[in-house]
Amino acid sequence: MQHFIARSQSSKKVLNTLRISANLPVNILIVGEKGSGKRTLAKEVFEDLEFFTPDQIEQMQNYPTTIGIEDLGKLRNPASFFDNLHGHRIVALAEELKPELEEYFPVILYLPPLSQRPEDFEALKNYYIHQAKKDLGLEEFECEVGPELNAIQLRRHIYKKAVLTTLGQEEVMEFLEEFFSKKLPKEYKEFTKYLDVPLLKAAKKRYGSVLAMAKALRLNRATLTTKLERYGLKDKG
């Protein structure tokens, strides 16, 4: 199980408050945007807690003593829903706090977005890089990533980059064949962008200027400029 990373002051405060609240017989609501780490935070304190959607809970016959609820924002009838759960403790997750839910939760914790917790972001990035190297058997792997990603996007980005480093020529060709087979039938010219764009992006990243790109690719400069403009890759100005 992945542990909740709390390096920033804001996440440390939320984690400590949750630990204290866990000793009280009260309902707890954790509010935060998608990918902020709400579920991981809850599982850090309530290790054996299972989460269900409101629809799943409405179909249950017997409720556990402590009930984990995710996607609370999709709840349609709060009064009836919480009346049925009277006597059971609730630990719920929501992306935003709706006013009609406040009365049911004595403890409401706000988890800031990962982008506002740089210490947590850096630690989580390093954790995912380490896991990717371990899972894919990579000795060396580095990954540049922007700080605007949430935890879900961050993990997906790192693993995608890690997988790409393991692909050989035959595997890339196999991937393209599978990709193109799903796009058929189309005219040949409609497929050229899938070859041109990644090549031009790679060349632009490596060589920078149009002149250097044209020379390296042995492509007429005017033709290259036309292609860059067609795909929106030409620098403005």
For each residue, the residues with C-beta under 8 A, 3 or more apart:
1: 43 47
2: 40 127
3: 40 44
4: 11 15 37 40 41 43 44
5: 11 37 120 123 124 127
6: 11 12 14 15 120
7: 11 12 117 119 120 122 123
8: 11 12 117 118 119 120
9: 12 13
10: 13 14 112 116 117
11: 4 5 6 7 8 14 15 37 41 111 112 117 120
12: 6 7 8 9 15 16
13: 9 10 16 17
14: 6 10 11 17 18 30 41 109 110 111
15: 4 6 11 12 18 19 41 44 45
16: 12 13 19 20
17: 13 14 20 21 107 109
18: 14 15 21 22 28 30 41 42 44 45 109
19: 15 16 22 23 45
20: 16 17 23 24
21: 17 18 24 26 28 107 109
22: 18 19 28 45 46
23: 19 20
24: 20 21 107
25: 89
26: 21 89 105 106 107
27: 89 90 91 92 104 105 106 107
28: 18 21 22 90 91 92 105 107 108 109
29: 72 92 93 94 97 101 104 105 107 108 109
30: 14 18 38 41 42 91 92 93 94 109 111
31: 38 94 95 96 97 108 109 110 111
32: 36 37 38 93 95 110 111 112 113
33: 36 95 113 150
34: 95 150 152
35: 114 149 150 151 152 153 154
36: 32 33 111 112 113 114 150 151
37: 4 5 11 32 40 41 111 114 120 151
38: 30 31 32 41 42 93 111
39: 42 43 51 70 93
40: 2 3 4 37 43 44 151
41: 4 11 14 15 18 30 37 38 44 45 111
42: 18 30 38 39 45 46 49 51 68 91 93
43: 1 4 39 40 46 47 49
44: 3 4 15 18 40 41 47
45: 15 18 19 22 41 42
46: 22 42 43 49 66 68 91
47: 1 43 44
48:
49: 42 43 46 66 68 91
50: 64 68
51: 39 42 68 69 70 93
52: 56 57 60 67 68 69 70
53: 56 57 69 70 71 74
54: 57 58 69 71 72 74 75 76 81
55: 58 59 74
56: 52 53 59 60
57: 52 53 54 60 63 67 69 81 85
58: 54 55 81 84
59: 55 56
60: 52 56 57 63
61:
62:
63: 57 60 67 85 88
64: 50 67 88
65: 88 89
66: 46 49 88 89 90 91
67: 52 57 63 64 85 88 89 90 91
68: 42 46 49 50 51 52 91 92 93
69: 51 52 53 54 57 72 90 91 92 93
70: 39 51 52 53 92 93
71: 53 54 74 93 94
72: 29 54 69 75 92 93 94 101
73: 94 95 96 98
74: 53 54 55 71
75: 54 72 78 81 101
76: 54 81
77: 80 81
78: 75 81 82 100 101 104
79: 82 83
80: 77 83 84
81: 54 57 58 75 76 77 78 84 85
82: 78 79 85 86 90 104
83: 79 80 86
84: 58 80 81
85: 57 63 67 81 82 88 90
86: 82 83
87:
88: 63 64 65 66 67 85
89: 25 26 27 65 66 67
90: 27 28 66 67 69 82 85 104 105
91: 27 28 30 42 46 49 66 67 68 69
92: 27 28 29 30 68 69 70 72 105
93: 29 30 32 38 39 42 51 68 69 70 71 72
94: 29 30 31 71 72 73 97 98 101
95: 31 32 33 34 73
96: 31 73
97: 29 31 94 101 102 108
98: 73 94 101
99: 102
100: 78 103
101: 29 72 75 78 94 97 98 104 105
102: 97 99 105 108
103: 100
104: 27 29 78 82 90 101
105: 26 27 28 29 90 92 101 102 108
106: 26 27
107: 17 21 24 26 27 28 29
108: 28 29 31 97 102 105
109: 14 17 18 21 28 29 30 31
110: 14 31 32
111: 11 14 30 31 32 36 37 38 41
112: 10 11 32 36 116 117
113: 32 33 36 116 117 150
114: 35 36 37 117 120 121 124 149 150 151 154
115: 121 147 148 149 150
116: 10 112 113
117: 7 8 10 11 112 113 114 120 121
118: 8 121 122 147
119: 7 8 122 123
120: 5 6 7 8 11 37 114 117 123 124
121: 114 115 117 118 124 125 147 154
122: 7 118 119 125 126
123: 5 7 119 120 126 127
124: 5 114 120 121 127 128 151 154
125: 121 122 128 129 143 145 154 158
126: 122 123 129 130
127: 2 5 123 124 130 131
128: 124 125 131 132 154 155 158 159
129: 125 126 132 133 141 142 143 158 162
130: 126 127 133 134
131: 127 128 134 135
132: 128 129 135 136 138 141 143 158 159 162
133: 129 130 136 137 138 139 140 141 162
134: 130 131 137
135: 131 132 159
136: 132 133 141 162 163 166
137: 133 134
138: 132 133 141 162 165 166
139: 133
140: 133
141: 129 132 133 136 138 162 165
142: 129
143: 125 129 132 157 158 161 162
144:
145: 125 149 154 157 158
146: 149
147: 115 118 121
148: 115
149: 35 114 115 145 146 153 154 157
150: 33 34 35 36 113 114 115 153 154
151: 35 36 37 40 114 124 154 155
152: 34 35 155 156
153: 35 149 150 156 157
154: 35 114 121 124 125 128 145 149 150 151 157 158
155: 128 151 152 158 159
156: 152 153 159 160
157: 143 145 149 153 154 160 161
158: 125 128 129 132 143 145 154 155 161 162
159: 128 132 135 155 156 162 163
160: 156 157 163 164
161: 143 157 158 164 165
162: 129 132 133 136 138 141 143 158 159 165 166
163: 136 159 160 166 167
164: 160 161 167
165: 138 141 161 162
166: 136 138 162 163
167: 163 164 171 172 175
168: 171 172
169: 172 173
170: 173 174
171: 167 168 174 175
172: 167 168 169 175 176
173: 169 170 176 177
174: 170 171 177 178
175: 167 171 172 178 179
176: 172 173 179 180 194
177: 173 174 180 181
178: 174 175 181 182
179: 175 176 182 183 194
180: 176 177 183 184 191 194
181: 177 178 184
182: 178 179
183: 179 180 186 190 191
184: 180 181
185:
186: 183 190 191
187: 190 191
188: 191 192
189: 192
190: 183 186 187 193
191: 180 183 186 187 188 194 195
192: 188 189 195 196
193: 190 196 197 231
194: 176 179 180 191 197 198
195: 191 192 198 199
196: 192 193 199 200 227 231
197: 193 194 200 201 231 233
198: 194 195 201 202
199: 195 196 202 203 217
200: 196 197 203 204 213 224 227 228 231 233
201: 197 198 204 205 233
202: 198 199 205 206
203: 199 200 206 207 213 216 217
204: 200 201 207 208 213 228 233
205: 201 202
206: 202 203 216
207: 203 204 212 213 216
208: 204 212 213
209: 212 213
210: 213 214 221 224 225 228 234
211: 214 215 221
212: 207 208 209 215 216
213: 200 203 204 207 208 209 210 216 217 219 224
214: 210 211 217 218 219 220 221 224
215: 211 212 218
216: 203 206 207 212 213
217: 199 203 213 214 224
218: 214 215
219: 213 214 223 224
220: 214 223 224
221: 210 211 214 224 225
222: 225 226
223: 219 220 226 227
224: 200 210 213 214 217 219 220 221 227 228
225: 210 221 222 228 229 234
226: 222 223 229 230
227: 196 200 223 224 230 231 233
228: 200 204 210 224 225 231 233 234
229: 225 226 232 233 234
230: 226 227
231: 193 196 197 200 227 228
232: 229
233: 197 200 201 204 227 228 229
234: 210 225 228 229
235:
236:
237:
